[in-house]
Amino acid sequence: AGQCNTGPVQCCDSVQPASSLDSTLSSLLHSLDVVLDDVDTLIGSTCSPLSGLGLGLGGTCAGTTVCCNNNTYNGLINVGCVPVILQL
């Protein structure tokens, strides 16, 4: 538990489709040379990995739990996210 195919399950403060990003996140993606081919791609912002899921070690998330396929921006922005439903 706590893993998805691309790494740890993430907890993000915000998850939204690329088509509805605010200007700050759009500018940040542009400055990082991130090109999104699909406006429906979900973008997670301010994300951190969840640890201890299923082990009772504090695997809580006040935001949205997701599994993202591109976590190369240190949690500031994660691309290609899919919501994860946790059953603890």
C-alpha positions as CSV (number, residue, x, y, z in Angstrom):
1,A,0.0,0.0,0.0
2,G,1.1,3.6,-0.5
3,Q,2.6,2.9,-3.9
4,C,1.2,3.3,-7.4
5,N,2.9,2.2,-10.6
6,T,4.9,5.5,-10.9
7,G,5.9,6.0,-7.3
8,P,4.3,6.9,-3.9
9,V,0.7,8.0,-3.7
10,Q,0.8,11.8,-3.4
11,C,-1.3,14.2,-1.3
12,C,-1.9,17.4,-3.3
13,D,-3.4,20.7,-2.0
14,S,-5.0,21.2,-5.4
15,V,-5.8,18.9,-8.4
16,Q,-7.4,20.4,-11.6
17,P,-7.5,19.8,-15.3
18,A,-4.9,21.7,-17.4
19,S,-7.7,23.6,-19.1
20,S,-8.6,25.4,-15.9
21,L,-5.2,26.3,-14.4
22,D,-4.8,29.7,-13.1
23,S,-2.2,32.1,-14.7
24,T,0.4,31.4,-12.0
25,L,0.4,27.6,-12.6
26,S,0.3,28.1,-16.3
27,S,3.3,30.4,-16.2
28,L,5.2,28.0,-14.0
29,L,4.5,25.1,-16.4
30,H,5.6,27.2,-19.3
31,S,8.9,28.2,-17.5
32,L,9.6,24.5,-16.8
33,D,9.1,23.8,-20.5
34,V,6.2,21.4,-19.7
35,V,4.1,20.8,-22.8
36,L,0.6,19.4,-22.2
37,D,-0.9,17.6,-25.2
38,D,-4.3,17.0,-23.5
39,V,-6.2,19.9,-21.8
40,D,-8.0,17.2,-19.7
41,T,-4.6,16.1,-18.1
42,L,-4.9,16.5,-14.3
43,I,-2.3,18.7,-12.6
44,G,-1.6,18.4,-8.9
45,S,0.1,21.3,-7.1
46,T,1.9,21.4,-3.8
47,C,2.1,17.6,-3.4
48,S,3.9,15.4,-1.0
49,P,4.2,11.6,-0.8
50,L,2.1,9.8,1.7
51,S,3.9,7.3,3.9
52,G,2.7,4.6,6.1
53,L,-0.5,3.9,4.3
54,G,-2.1,0.8,5.6
55,L,0.3,0.8,8.5
56,G,-1.4,3.3,10.8
57,L,1.6,5.6,10.6
58,G,-0.1,8.9,9.7
59,G,-1.1,8.3,6.2
60,T,-3.6,11.1,6.2
61,C,-4.3,13.7,3.6
62,A,-6.2,16.9,4.0
63,G,-6.1,17.5,0.2
64,T,-6.6,15.1,-2.7
65,T,-4.8,11.7,-2.9
66,V,-3.5,11.0,-6.4
67,C,-1.1,8.9,-8.4
68,C,0.8,11.0,-10.9
69,N,3.0,9.9,-13.8
70,N,5.3,12.9,-13.7
71,N,6.6,13.9,-10.3
72,T,9.9,15.6,-11.4
73,Y,9.1,19.1,-10.0
74,N,9.6,18.2,-6.3
75,G,5.9,18.3,-5.5
76,L,5.4,21.8,-6.7
77,I,3.6,20.5,-9.8
78,N,2.8,17.0,-10.7
79,V,1.5,16.1,-14.2
80,G,-0.8,13.3,-15.3
81,C,-2.5,12.7,-12.0
82,V,-5.3,10.1,-11.3
83,P,-7.3,10.4,-8.1
84,V,-6.8,7.5,-5.6
85,I,-9.5,6.4,-3.2
86,L,-7.8,5.1,0.0
87,Q,-9.5,2.7,2.3
88,L,-7.7,2.8,5.5
